[in-house]
Amino acid sequence: MSRLDMMIYRAWYGPLRRPVRAIARRIAGEARIVLGPLKGRFFRGKELVCRMGIYELHVQYLIRDLLDPGDVLYDIGANNGYLSLLGAQCTGPTGRVFSFEPLPANGDRINALMNENRMTNFELVRMAVSDSAGEMEFFIGGDEDPYTPSLIRDRRSRSIKVMVTTIDEFVAGNPAPDLIKMDIEGAEVMAVKGADRLLASPHAPKLLIEVHSQEIDQEISSILRNHGYTLKTIRAPFDRRPYPNHLLATKTHG
């Protein structure tokens, strides 16, 4: 992470965040990303933190370090496609990115983002990921509902039906991942349970999972340790909250 990236990132979440964000609105247009690993790439959307290039900046640099040209990334919970774009840049023309995103509007945004940046090494998978395949309710909330969509109801007030797959089922017909990035708002345990065969295989991937509570953290950690993974907690700089954070799981292949 460059010194400038770190300075802006710290200011973004610090006591001067209001004037910093006001300045950012003036310098961040709706075309080129300003900072970070994706600097110079196209991004059009209302998310100012993405247009600035500092969305989860520590996670961006970690993903960049975890991926090599030719690798395969599963981006589970791709949202607006920002980290899928990073994955496509890192893995290059010989690699692959599979972006799992069940919301139609988000899927359309991902396609537009990849097309504008001329990324051909990705595939949009318009499905959610869980511990069983088929059709499930996907809870999206109402117009005034602040909760991010998820397979977990929690306090979300509306739902739609979406198609769901498991990681093991998807791997059976597609290239296996070298890295799985997962951010699915509380449904991570179900998704990990649906990857039992892959996690036990000789070519088990690295995982980078955003966890939202101590209970989820402990359950996922137990599953992964039983599969021989070593775990490391990744916390956002300047954020003292215990959750959310990221769990990095790696496995030594002998």
LOPASE-443257 format. One record per residue (C-alpha): residue in one letter; chain; x, y negated, z negated. Coordinates in pm, 1 decimal, decimal comma. Layout:
SITE   residu   chaine          X          Y          Z
SITE        A        A          X          Y          Z
...
This chain:
SITE   residu   chaine          X          Y          Z
SITE        M        A        0,0        0,0        0,0
SITE        S        A      151,1     -332,1      104,1
SITE        R        A      202,1     -615,7     -141,4
SITE        L        A      -55,1     -829,9       43,0
SITE        D        A     -311,2     -547,2       40,0
SITE        M        A     -259,8     -501,8     -333,1
SITE        M        A     -288,1     -875,0     -404,8
SITE        I        A     -615,5     -907,3     -213,9
SITE        Y        A     -751,5     -584,5     -361,6
SITE        R        A     -675,2     -702,5     -714,3
SITE        A        A     -824,8    -1045,3     -652,6
SITE        W        A    -1135,9     -888,5     -499,7
SITE        Y        A    -1227,7     -722,2     -830,1
SITE        G        A    -1069,2     -976,1    -1066,1
SITE        P        A    -1201,3    -1285,9    -1245,1
SITE        L        A    -1165,5    -1494,9     -927,2
SITE        R        A    -1368,0    -1254,1     -715,9
SITE        R        A    -1638,2    -1507,8     -624,9
SITE        P        A    -1409,2    -1762,0     -456,4
SITE        V        A    -1199,9    -1480,8     -305,9
SITE        R        A    -1507,7    -1325,2     -147,8
SITE        A        A    -1628,2    -1663,2      -26,3
SITE        I        A    -1295,3    -1711,0      153,6
SITE        A        A    -1318,2    -1356,0      289,1
SITE        R        A    -1652,9    -1433,4      451,6
SITE        R        A    -1482,9    -1708,1      649,7
SITE        I        A    -1186,5    -1504,4      769,2
SITE        A        A    -1352,6    -1165,3      822,6
SITE        G        A    -1547,7    -1172,6     1144,3
SITE        E        A    -1763,7     -889,2     1270,5
SITE        A        A    -1501,1     -743,1     1500,4
SITE        R        A    -1147,5     -663,6     1381,7
SITE        I        A    -1057,5     -525,6     1039,3
SITE        V        A     -826,7     -768,2      857,4
SITE        L        A     -615,1     -553,9      620,4
SITE        G        A     -527,2     -197,6      524,0
SITE        P        A     -451,6      116,2      727,2
SITE        L        A     -726,9       33,1      977,2
SITE        K        A     -609,9     -323,0     1039,7
SITE        G        A     -698,4     -428,7     1393,3
SITE        R        A     -964,1     -161,9     1446,4
SITE        F        A    -1321,6     -260,8     1526,4
SITE        F        A    -1584,5     -261,8     1252,9
SITE        R        A    -1921,0     -430,7     1290,5
SITE        G        A    -2152,3     -439,2      992,7
SITE        K        A    -2260,0     -632,1      688,6
SITE        E        A    -2013,7     -459,5      452,0
SITE        L        A    -1764,8     -739,1      388,6
SITE        V        A    -1530,7     -510,9      194,7
SITE        C        A    -1500,1     -290,9      505,8
SITE        R        A    -1449,8     -583,2      743,0
SITE        M        A    -1169,3     -700,0      515,8
SITE        G        A    -1024,0     -348,4      520,5
SITE        I        A    -1008,1     -302,6      144,1
SITE        Y        A    -1295,2      -60,1       92,7
SITE        E        A    -1159,3      193,3     -161,5
SITE        L        A     -811,8       88,9      -52,7
SITE        H        A     -634,1      336,0     -280,4
SITE        V        A     -841,3      617,7     -127,9
SITE        Q        A     -758,6      499,7      224,6
SITE        Y        A     -385,5      521,2      161,6
SITE        L        A     -424,5      857,3      -10,6
SITE        I        A     -615,0     1001,0      287,6
SITE        R        A     -348,2      862,8      519,3
SITE        D        A      -82,8     1045,2      316,0
SITE        L        A     -280,4     1371,7      306,2
SITE        L        A     -344,4     1397,1      680,9
SITE        D        A     -100,3     1481,5      959,2
SITE        P        A     -147,1     1464,1     1336,9
SITE        G        A     -340,1     1770,7     1451,2
SITE        D        A     -516,8     1821,4     1116,5
SITE        V        A     -890,9     1877,8     1072,8
SITE        L        A    -1089,9     1656,5      835,0
SITE        Y        A    -1439,6     1725,4      705,7
SITE        D        A    -1585,6     1390,8      594,8
SITE        I        A    -1884,3     1502,2      388,6
SITE        G        A    -2102,3     1203,7      311,5
SITE        A        A    -1961,8      989,3      591,1
SITE        N        A    -2199,2      696,9      526,7
SITE        N        A    -2101,3      418,0      771,0
SITE        G        A    -1808,0      613,9      915,7
SITE        Y        A    -1528,2      394,3      782,1
SITE        L        A    -1323,3      679,9      636,0
SITE        S        A    -1407,3      901,6      933,8
SITE        L        A    -1248,4      635,5     1152,8
SITE        L        A     -939,9      644,7      932,6
SITE        G        A     -932,2     1023,7      959,1
SITE        A        A     -957,7     1008,8     1337,4
SITE        Q        A     -669,7      761,3     1348,6
SITE        C        A     -453,1      978,9     1121,9
SITE        T        A     -519,9     1313,7     1289,1
SITE        G        A     -475,7     1177,5     1641,3
SITE        P        A     -587,2     1325,5     1973,0
SITE        T        A     -486,7     1679,0     1873,6
SITE        G        A     -682,2     1665,9     1547,1
SITE        R        A    -1052,7     1675,8     1467,0
SITE        V        A    -1287,8     1491,8     1235,5
SITE        F        A    -1630,6     1629,6     1149,0
SITE        S        A    -1851,4     1357,7     1000,0
SITE        F        A    -2140,3     1500,9      796,4
SITE        E        A    -2417,7     1243,8      763,7
SITE        P        A    -2790,6     1333,0      753,8
SITE        L        A    -2937,5      980,9      768,0
SITE        P        A    -3023,5      897,4     1131,2
SITE        A        A    -2935,6      527,6     1105,4
SITE        N        A    -2595,9      605,2      951,8
SITE        G        A    -2528,0      866,2     1217,7
SITE        D        A    -2601,3      614,4     1491,2
SITE        R        A    -2359,7      368,3     1327,0
SITE        I        A    -2085,7      630,6     1312,6
SITE        N        A    -2125,7      711,1     1680,7
SITE        A        A    -2112,4      341,1     1770,8
SITE        L        A    -1806,0      284,8     1550,5
SITE        M        A    -1613,8      574,8     1701,1
SITE        N        A    -1709,3      481,9     2056,6
SITE        E        A    -1603,2      120,5     2013,4
SITE        N        A    -1267,5      234,4     1876,0
SITE        R        A    -1234,3      491,9     2157,1
SITE        M        A    -1204,9      785,3     1919,6
SITE        T        A    -1276,9     1110,4     2099,6
SITE        N        A    -1147,5     1351,3     1835,4
SITE        F        A    -1456,7     1349,3     1617,3
SITE        E        A    -1796,2     1516,3     1598,6
SITE        L        A    -2102,3     1385,7     1417,5
SITE        V        A    -2283,9     1654,0     1216,8
SITE        R        A    -2631,0     1526,0     1134,9
SITE        M        A    -2669,0     1751,4      831,0
SITE        A        A    -2624,7     1741,7      455,6
SITE        V        A    -2403,8     1994,0      275,6
SITE        S        A    -2515,7     2209,8      -16,2
SITE        D        A    -2499,7     2567,2     -153,0
SITE        S        A    -2761,8     2700,2       89,4
SITE        A        A    -2856,7     2632,8      449,3
SITE        G        A    -3194,0     2530,9      587,7
SITE        E        A    -3409,7     2227,4      519,3
SITE        M        A    -3411,6     2024,1      198,1
SITE        E        A    -3543,2     1699,3       57,1
SITE        F        A    -3297,5     1412,0       81,6
SITE        F        A    -3377,7     1137,4     -168,2
SITE        I        A    -3330,4      789,6      -27,1
SITE        G        A    -3517,3      553,2     -257,4
SITE        G        A    -3746,2      265,5     -168,3
SITE        D        A    -3678,0      -81,7      -32,9
SITE        E        A    -3605,0     -216,8     -381,1
SITE        D        A    -3429,5       98,6     -498,1
SITE        P        A    -3053,5       45,2     -559,7
SITE        Y        A    -2958,6      412,2     -566,0
SITE        T        A    -2743,9      562,4     -290,9
SITE        P        A    -2914,5      847,8      -96,5
SITE        S        A    -2846,3     1200,9     -219,8
SITE        L        A    -2977,9     1556,6     -237,6
SITE        I        A    -3016,5     1484,9     -611,1
SITE        R        A    -3340,8     1306,7     -700,8
SITE        D        A    -3225,0     1118,9    -1012,5
SITE        R        A    -3420,5      788,7    -1007,9
SITE        R        A    -3461,6      768,8     -630,8
SITE        S        A    -3823,0      715,9     -534,1
SITE        R        A    -3859,5      840,4     -174,4
SITE        S        A    -3739,0     1137,9       24,4
SITE        I        A    -3714,2     1270,9      377,9
SITE        K        A    -3655,3     1621,2      509,0
SITE        V        A    -3304,4     1690,8      644,5
SITE        M        A    -3120,9     1992,6      775,2
SITE        V        A    -2860,3     2134,5      539,5
SITE        T        A    -2560,8     2361,9      590,0
SITE        T        A    -2293,9     2509,2      366,4
SITE        I        A    -1923,0     2463,2      417,5
SITE        D        A    -1875,2     2838,7      455,3
SITE        E        A    -2147,2     2859,3      719,4
SITE        F        A    -2007,3     2565,2      912,8
SITE        V        A    -1650,7     2697,3      903,2
SITE        A        A    -1769,5     3027,8     1052,1
SITE        G        A    -1834,2     2853,5     1384,9
SITE        N        A    -1590,9     2561,4     1377,4
SITE        P        A    -1225,1     2480,4     1304,4
SITE        A        A    -1146,0     2512,3      934,2
SITE        P        A    -1051,5     2191,5      751,8
SITE        D        A     -709,6     2091,0      626,6
SITE        L        A     -874,7     1825,7      409,4
SITE        I        A    -1229,0     1784,8      280,3
SITE        K        A    -1328,6     1437,1      168,1
SITE        M        A    -1656,4     1448,0      -23,6
SITE        D        A    -1875,4     1165,4     -155,0
SITE        I        A    -2234,7     1283,4     -185,2
SITE        E        A    -2363,5     1107,7     -495,4
SITE        G        A    -2398,7     1386,6     -749,5
SITE        A        A    -2448,9     1681,8     -513,2
SITE        E        A    -2079,4     1773,6     -510,3
SITE        V        A    -2119,8     2082,1     -729,2
SITE        M        A    -2369,5     2236,4     -487,4
SITE        A        A    -2142,1     2164,4     -190,8
SITE        V        A    -1838,4     2319,2     -361,7
SITE        K        A    -2040,1     2629,4     -453,6
SITE        G        A    -2123,1     2665,7      -85,4
SITE        A        A    -1753,5     2686,7        2,1
SITE        D        A    -1665,1     2994,7     -201,3
SITE        R        A    -1517,4     3198,2       86,6
SITE        L        A    -1312,5     2907,7      221,0
SITE        L        A    -1174,5     2815,6     -121,5
SITE        A        A    -1065,9     3176,1     -178,6
SITE        S        A     -904,7     3210,7      163,7
SITE        P        A     -529,6     3197,5      237,9
SITE        H        A     -583,5     2867,6      420,7
SITE        A        A     -790,7     2689,2      157,4
SITE        P        A     -792,1     2312,8      223,8
SITE        K        A     -704,7     2014,6       11,8
SITE        L        A    -1009,4     1839,4     -134,9
SITE        L        A    -1068,2     1477,6     -230,7
SITE        I        A    -1397,9     1455,4     -418,0
SITE        E        A    -1561,2     1149,2     -569,1
SITE        V        A    -1715,4     1248,6     -902,1
SITE        H        A    -1977,0     1043,4    -1082,7
SITE        S        A    -1996,0     1189,9    -1431,7
SITE        Q        A    -1803,5     1393,8    -1686,0
SITE        E        A    -2044,5     1684,3    -1646,4
SITE        I        A    -1989,7     1704,5    -1269,7
SITE        D        A    -1614,8     1659,6    -1316,3
SITE        Q        A    -1594,8     1951,9    -1558,5
SITE        E        A    -1807,3     2184,7    -1346,9
SITE        I        A    -1619,8     2115,8    -1023,4
SITE        S        A    -1285,2     2141,8    -1201,7
SITE        S        A    -1378,1     2481,8    -1344,3
SITE        I        A    -1477,0     2616,7    -1000,3
SITE        L        A    -1161,7     2489,0     -832,6
SITE        R        A     -925,8     2609,9    -1105,9
SITE        N        A    -1080,5     2956,6    -1075,0
SITE        H        A     -974,6     2944,6     -710,3
SITE        G        A     -616,9     2855,9     -802,0
SITE        Y        A     -628,6     2482,1     -738,3
SITE        T        A     -421,5     2220,1     -916,7
SITE        L        A     -620,1     1906,4     -999,5
SITE        K        A     -532,1     1541,1    -1033,6
SITE        T        A     -762,6     1255,2    -1127,8
SITE        I        A     -729,5      947,1     -906,9
SITE        R        A     -858,7      626,1    -1060,6
SITE        A        A     -913,8      297,8     -882,6
SITE        P        A     -658,9       28,8     -969,6
SITE        F        A     -791,1     -235,6    -1206,0
SITE        D        A    -1105,7      -34,4    -1285,4
SITE        R        A    -1129,0       78,8    -1646,7
SITE        R        A    -1451,7      274,8    -1609,1
SITE        P        A    -1411,4      651,2    -1658,2
SITE        Y        A    -1647,3      720,7    -1366,2
SITE        P        A    -1674,5      725,0    -1074,9
SITE        N        A    -1327,0      845,8     -992,5
SITE        H        A    -1173,4     1086,3     -742,0
SITE        L        A    -1053,7     1440,3     -795,4
SITE        L        A     -765,7     1554,4     -576,4
SITE        A        A     -741,0     1933,7     -551,9
SITE        T        A     -442,0     2105,2     -391,1
SITE        K        A     -345,1     2468,5     -364,9
SITE        T        A       -4,4     2623,8     -312,7
SITE        H        A      -12,1     2879,8      -36,4
SITE        G        A      223,4     3167,0      -93,5
